[in-house]
Amino acid sequence: MRVFTDPRCLEHRVPDGLPERPERLAGILAALAADARFELVTGGSVADAEAEEAARALHDPGYVDRLRRAVERGDGLIDTPDNPLSPGTWRAALGAAAATLAALDDVVAAPGRSAFAAVRPPGHHAERAHAMGFCYLNQVALAAQRALVRHGLERVAIVDVDVHHGNGTQHLFEERSEVFYASLHQWPFYPGTGAAAERGRGAGAGATLNVPLPAGSGDAEYRAALEREVLPALAAFAPQLLLVSAGFDAWRGDPLGGMRVSESGFAEQGRLLAAAAAESARGRLLVVLEGGYDLAALPRLTRALLTGEV
């Protein structure tokens, strides 16, 4: 599997005590670089101007400008206390977007391809014009939009397994029928969205599937939710591409989550989602890093999800 990243993703610095730290990504990259099953791809095929143009087409252009100017001014945060700014934040966000779009292009180029966008800051909480939850630009949403607009796909699915609901991704696509969004998440929990009754709106009615799970849910509950609800819905939608918002904060030792998923549980999720991609998307699968804050466990959890093995 090819792993797309950008060294600028490590330039976003946060105050002491915030868990979304550069060490998260550095540990993952070190582990994958040492594993012959992975090929690291750094920088290259998507220019910054193209990545920024894609961000401005999906997010509100005024928000993108506001984010860049806030970093240039030396502001300490944007929109919420969970979104600190450092001199490298804009470069990191742009690098994360560019690497994810490059990964998307690679996956769509031929059937059977899969890739991992190893990027930070995460993205699934970023709404059209608002940063929140450690997220600034919504990478997985940018990938979905590019698949539709640049590559001409008609149906793209996103499955979000982060412990927190991806309010930003839902917000961006909930009125559109060509993107199916499914989320398994702890409930009730931050950010307060993701009730089962949220099924999309307007033309997108029925294209959103939320599967809220109670705190303490583990491997069996996630397997049941995937097999009972998410996988049948994916089969019915028949996506031409499957994107995964891969958060690892449902891990039983994560300091932010309250779930009990094991390393084997993440491997099982990886196998089930890869099989779903093979069934309806000709194997086209792009996994994008979201949350996960146990620094010691994160590399092996990532590897388990990507390989389907422990």
C-alpha positions as CSV (number, residue, x, y, z in Angstrom):
1,M,0.0,0.0,0.0
2,R,1.2,3.5,-0.8
3,V,1.3,6.0,2.0
4,F,1.0,9.7,1.0
5,T,2.3,12.3,3.4
6,D,3.9,15.8,3.5
7,P,6.7,16.8,5.9
8,R,4.9,20.1,6.5
9,C,2.2,18.2,8.4
10,L,4.6,18.1,11.3
11,E,5.0,21.9,11.4
12,H,1.6,22.5,13.1
13,R,2.5,23.0,16.7
14,V,0.1,23.0,19.7
15,P,0.3,24.2,23.3
16,D,1.4,21.7,26.0
17,G,-1.5,19.6,27.1
18,L,-3.3,19.3,23.7
19,P,-3.2,15.8,22.4
20,E,-3.2,16.4,18.7
21,R,0.6,16.6,18.5
22,P,3.2,16.1,15.7
23,E,4.4,13.0,17.5
24,R,1.1,11.3,16.5
25,L,2.1,11.4,12.8
26,A,5.8,11.0,13.3
27,G,5.2,7.7,15.1
28,I,2.9,6.3,12.4
29,L,5.4,7.2,9.7
30,A,8.3,5.6,11.4
31,A,6.4,2.4,11.9
32,L,5.1,2.2,8.3
33,A,8.5,3.1,6.8
34,A,10.0,0.1,8.6
35,D,7.3,-2.2,7.1
36,A,8.0,-3.5,3.6
37,R,4.3,-3.7,2.9
38,F,4.2,0.1,2.7
39,E,5.7,2.6,0.3
40,L,6.0,6.2,1.5
41,V,5.3,8.9,-1.0
42,T,6.3,12.4,0.1
43,G,5.3,15.6,-1.6
44,G,4.9,16.1,-5.3
45,S,2.0,15.6,-7.6
46,V,-0.5,18.2,-6.3
47,A,0.8,21.7,-6.1
48,D,0.0,24.1,-3.2
49,A,-2.0,26.4,-5.6
50,E,-4.1,23.4,-6.7
51,A,-4.7,22.3,-3.1
52,E,-5.7,25.8,-2.1
53,E,-8.1,26.1,-5.0
54,A,-9.7,22.8,-4.1
55,A,-10.1,24.0,-0.5
56,R,-11.7,27.3,-1.6
57,A,-14.1,25.3,-3.9
58,L,-15.3,23.2,-1.0
59,H,-15.0,25.5,2.0
60,D,-16.2,29.0,2.0
61,P,-13.4,31.0,0.3
62,G,-13.6,33.7,3.0
63,Y,-12.9,31.1,5.6
64,V,-9.8,29.9,3.8
65,D,-8.6,33.4,3.5
66,R,-9.4,34.0,7.2
67,L,-7.4,30.9,8.2
68,R,-4.4,31.9,6.2
69,R,-4.4,35.5,7.4
70,A,-4.8,34.5,11.0
71,V,-1.7,32.4,10.8
72,E,0.2,35.2,9.1
73,R,-0.8,37.7,11.8
74,G,0.4,35.3,14.5
75,D,-3.0,34.7,16.0
76,G,-3.1,32.2,18.8
77,L,-6.2,30.3,17.7
78,I,-9.1,30.3,15.2
79,D,-12.8,29.8,16.0
80,T,-12.4,27.6,19.1
81,P,-9.9,26.9,21.8
82,D,-9.4,23.5,20.3
83,N,-7.9,25.1,17.2
84,P,-4.6,26.7,18.1
85,L,-2.5,28.3,15.5
86,S,1.3,28.3,15.1
87,P,3.6,29.7,12.3
88,G,3.4,26.3,10.6
89,T,-0.4,25.7,10.8
90,W,-1.3,27.0,7.3
91,R,1.6,25.1,5.7
92,A,0.6,21.9,7.6
93,A,-3.1,22.2,6.5
94,L,-2.1,22.9,2.9
95,G,0.3,19.9,3.0
96,A,-2.3,17.6,4.4
97,A,-4.7,18.6,1.7
98,A,-2.2,18.2,-1.1
99,A,-1.0,14.8,0.1
100,T,-4.6,13.6,0.4
101,L,-5.5,14.8,-3.1
102,A,-2.4,13.1,-4.5
103,A,-3.5,9.9,-2.8
104,L,-7.0,10.2,-4.2
105,D,-5.6,10.6,-7.7
106,D,-3.4,7.5,-7.3
107,V,-6.3,5.4,-6.1
108,V,-8.7,6.5,-8.8
109,A,-6.1,5.9,-11.6
110,A,-6.7,2.1,-11.7
111,P,-9.0,-0.5,-10.2
112,G,-7.7,-2.4,-7.1
113,R,-5.7,0.5,-5.7
114,S,-5.7,1.5,-2.1
115,A,-3.7,4.2,-0.3
116,F,-3.4,5.8,3.1
117,A,-3.2,9.6,3.6
118,A,-0.9,9.9,6.7
119,V,-1.6,13.6,7.4
120,R,-2.4,16.0,10.2
121,P,-4.1,18.2,11.4
122,P,-7.2,16.0,11.1
123,G,-10.1,17.2,9.1
124,H,-13.6,15.7,9.7
125,H,-14.8,18.3,12.2
126,A,-14.0,21.2,9.8
127,E,-17.2,22.7,8.4
128,R,-17.7,24.9,5.4
129,A,-16.7,28.1,7.2
130,H,-15.7,27.0,10.7
131,A,-12.7,25.3,12.3
132,M,-13.3,23.0,15.3
133,G,-12.1,19.9,17.0
134,F,-8.4,20.2,16.0
135,C,-9.5,20.4,12.3
136,Y,-8.9,23.2,9.8
137,L,-9.5,21.8,6.3
138,N,-11.6,18.7,5.7
139,Q,-9.2,16.4,3.8
140,V,-11.6,13.5,3.3
141,A,-14.3,15.8,2.0
142,L,-11.8,17.4,-0.4
143,A,-10.9,13.9,-1.7
144,A,-14.6,13.1,-2.2
145,Q,-15.2,16.4,-4.1
146,R,-12.1,15.8,-6.3
147,A,-13.3,12.3,-7.2
148,L,-16.6,13.7,-8.4
149,V,-15.5,16.9,-10.1
150,R,-12.0,16.0,-11.5
151,H,-12.4,12.3,-12.1
152,G,-16.0,12.2,-13.0
153,L,-17.2,9.6,-10.5
154,E,-20.9,9.6,-9.8
155,R,-21.1,7.9,-6.4
156,V,-18.6,8.2,-3.5
157,A,-19.0,6.8,0.0
158,I,-17.3,7.9,3.2
159,V,-17.2,5.7,6.3
160,D,-16.1,7.5,9.5
161,V,-14.9,5.2,12.3
162,D,-13.5,8.0,14.5
163,V,-14.9,8.0,18.1
164,H,-16.3,11.5,17.4
165,H,-19.0,12.2,14.8
166,G,-17.6,13.9,11.7
167,N,-19.9,16.9,11.8
168,G,-17.9,18.7,9.2
169,T,-18.1,16.0,6.6
170,Q,-21.8,15.5,7.2
171,H,-22.3,19.3,7.1
172,L,-20.6,19.6,3.7
173,F,-22.5,16.8,2.0
174,E,-25.8,16.3,3.8
175,E,-27.8,17.9,1.0
176,R,-26.1,16.0,-1.8
177,S,-27.1,12.6,-3.1
178,E,-23.8,11.6,-4.8
179,V,-21.9,11.3,-1.5
180,F,-23.0,8.7,1.0
181,Y,-21.7,9.4,4.5
182,A,-21.8,6.8,7.3
183,S,-20.5,7.4,10.8
184,L,-20.0,5.0,13.8
185,H,-19.3,7.1,16.9
186,Q,-19.7,7.3,20.6
187,W,-23.0,8.9,21.7
188,P,-23.7,11.2,23.5
189,F,-20.3,12.8,23.0
190,Y,-18.4,15.7,21.3
191,P,-19.4,17.4,19.1
192,G,-23.1,16.7,19.9
193,T,-24.1,15.8,16.3
194,G,-24.7,12.4,14.8
195,A,-28.1,11.3,16.1
196,A,-29.6,8.4,14.3
197,A,-32.4,10.6,13.0
198,E,-29.9,12.7,11.0
199,R,-30.3,11.1,7.6
200,G,-29.5,14.0,5.2
201,R,-31.6,16.8,3.8
202,G,-33.2,17.8,0.5
203,A,-31.6,16.0,-2.4
204,G,-29.4,14.2,0.1
205,A,-32.2,12.7,2.2
206,G,-31.2,9.1,2.9
207,A,-27.5,9.6,2.0
208,T,-26.4,10.0,5.6
209,L,-26.3,7.1,8.0
210,N,-25.4,7.7,11.7
211,V,-24.9,4.8,14.0
212,P,-24.4,6.2,17.5
213,L,-23.0,3.7,19.9
214,P,-22.9,3.9,23.7
215,A,-19.7,4.4,25.7
216,G,-18.0,1.1,26.4
217,S,-18.7,-0.4,23.0
218,G,-16.0,-2.7,21.7
219,D,-15.2,-5.1,18.9
220,A,-18.5,-7.0,19.0
221,E,-20.6,-3.8,18.9
222,Y,-18.6,-2.3,16.0
223,R,-18.8,-5.5,14.1
224,A,-22.5,-5.8,14.5
225,A,-23.0,-2.1,13.5
226,L,-21.0,-2.6,10.4
227,E,-22.6,-5.8,9.4
228,R,-26.1,-4.9,10.3
229,E,-26.3,-1.3,9.1
230,V,-23.2,0.2,7.3
231,L,-22.2,-2.6,4.9
232,P,-25.8,-3.2,3.6
233,A,-26.2,0.5,3.0
234,L,-22.9,0.6,1.2
235,A,-23.9,-2.3,-1.0
236,A,-27.2,-0.5,-1.8
237,F,-25.4,2.7,-2.7
238,A,-22.8,0.9,-4.8
239,P,-20.0,3.6,-4.5
240,Q,-17.3,3.8,-7.2
241,L,-14.8,4.8,-4.5
242,L,-14.7,4.2,-0.7
243,L,-13.1,6.7,1.6
244,V,-12.5,6.0,5.3
245,S,-12.1,8.6,8.0
246,A,-9.8,6.6,10.2
247,G,-9.8,7.7,13.7
248,F,-8.2,5.5,16.3
249,D,-9.7,7.1,19.4
250,A,-12.2,4.3,19.8
251,W,-9.1,2.3,21.1
252,R,-9.7,1.0,24.6
253,G,-6.7,3.0,25.9
254,D,-7.3,6.3,24.2
255,P,-7.2,9.3,26.5
256,L,-10.1,11.1,24.8
257,G,-12.5,8.3,23.9
258,G,-14.7,6.0,26.0
259,M,-14.8,2.9,23.8
260,R,-13.2,-0.5,24.1
261,V,-12.0,-1.4,20.6
262,S,-8.9,-3.6,20.5
263,E,-6.1,-3.9,18.0
264,S,-7.9,-7.0,16.6
265,G,-11.1,-4.9,16.3
266,F,-9.3,-2.3,14.1
267,A,-7.9,-5.1,11.9
268,E,-11.4,-6.5,11.6
269,Q,-12.8,-3.1,10.6
270,G,-10.0,-2.9,7.9
271,R,-10.9,-6.3,6.5
272,L,-14.6,-5.5,6.3
273,L,-14.1,-2.1,4.7
274,A,-11.6,-3.5,2.2
275,A,-14.1,-6.2,1.3
276,A,-16.8,-3.6,0.8
277,A,-14.5,-1.6,-1.5
278,A,-13.7,-4.7,-3.5
279,E,-17.4,-5.5,-3.9
280,S,-18.7,-2.3,-5.3
281,A,-15.8,0.1,-5.8
282,R,-13.5,-2.2,-7.8
283,G,-11.1,-2.2,-4.8
284,R,-10.6,1.6,-4.8
285,L,-10.1,2.5,-1.2
286,L,-8.5,5.6,0.4
287,V,-8.0,5.7,4.2
288,V,-7.4,9.2,5.7
289,L,-6.0,9.7,9.2
290,E,-8.3,11.5,11.6
291,G,-8.0,11.2,15.4
292,G,-6.3,8.8,17.9
293,Y,-4.2,10.0,20.8
294,D,-2.5,7.1,22.5
295,L,1.0,7.7,21.1
296,A,2.3,4.3,22.0
297,A,-0.6,2.4,20.4
298,L,-1.3,4.5,17.4
299,P,1.4,3.1,15.0
300,R,0.3,-0.5,15.5
301,L,-3.5,0.4,15.4
302,T,-2.9,2.1,12.1
303,R,-1.0,-0.8,10.7
304,A,-3.8,-3.2,11.9
305,L,-6.5,-1.3,10.1
306,L,-4.5,-0.9,6.9
307,T,-3.4,-4.6,6.7
308,G,-6.4,-6.3,8.4
309,E,-3.8,-8.1,10.5
310,V,-2.5,-8.0,14.0
